[in-house]
Amino acid sequence: MSSAQEVKLETLQKVREIVKKQEDRFTASKIIEFNRFKYVFGVLKSYISVYVFAAFPQLYWRYHAVGLFCMVPIQVWRWFKIKQLFYMLEYCWVSSFVIGSYLLWLNVTTGWTYLGEEMNWWPPNSAIVNTSKSADGLESGVGGTALQGLWEWYHDPDSFREGMALMIFASGMGPLGCAVILLNNALVPHSIDHSLSLMIHLHNMITSYCILFKPLSADQQHRAFGRLHFRDKSFTEYVTPALVWLWTWFTLYTLFMQLGGVQLLTRKNAGSVLSICVSYLFYKYDYADGRITFAWIMLVCFLTALNGANWYSNNMTRFTKLVDGMITEEQKKH
């Protein structure tokens, strides 16, 4: 092999190394390599999310809860493999898990409304619990026998249901929704990292909008979220559930991290408090149909699409930039 051929072969090998490095970068998710099936799955999931949001917004919280618990185990497995499981302790992940668990529980303990027909499949009809109409026309469970206590586990007090609903809305429209912008979340369908970031941030934001402005039937809304849709809480009453949850998480998180000798940043939590307070404006002063909140969500969605487009553009053009850099280095040598 002549010297010219050796130089050419060496050059091609360097180019291949650059291309392989960029190919790995394009995978966007360590452990799970890029392939066309992963891309198709990510795109279809995005289509389904848009469809449910547009056609059945009153069911979106059910869809979100099921989807979250289908996707999170994959991320847990990935982060365990690459030793980054501590990210699961961050506020956004823990909040999403708590919200998703509660919504998943509501999926089981409340009936379903589909195309105007209600399907109450759990708990089963039983003589143990009788139903009667209360003064406001909503169904309430009334004990018929001494065994009623065995069934009270699925009946949340109204105050607890509404408090959880307020926490979900304030957290979704506050810290979780703002994180979409602050963290530059991007719509990159083939990336499990990017998809899960959107799921714990943007999807919770959409869920918050749907449970407040796109309610279920009157009876189901009351059983799932109490009196949330009346929007009659004062500022203090509104922010209390979300701030209590933020304080609970921060206390436990601080204790855990202090035991590990990790220094904490408090500015992030101050921003979370501020965003929870600002979200009261959407709750209290938006129109009945939530048009201002919807417009805000659409703007955030646009930013995620723009970030995604920038991600693809940067990674596609990076091939040429890397080769140009190699050429520049060779020119400096000569």
JOJOGI-V27974 format. One record per helix or strand of 3 or more residues. SS is the DSSP state (h for helix, s for strand). FROM is the first residue (numbers start at 1). TO is the last residue. Records with the same first field share a line. If there is no record, write none. Layout:
# JOJOGI-V27974
SS = FROM-TO / FROM-TO
This chain:
# JOJOGI-V27974
h = 3-27 / 36-55 / 57-81 / 85-89 / 91-109 / 146-154 / 158-182 / 192-213 / 218-225 / 228-230 / 235-259 / 267-278 / 280-285 / 291-333
s = 112-114 / 117-119 / 129-133 / 139-143
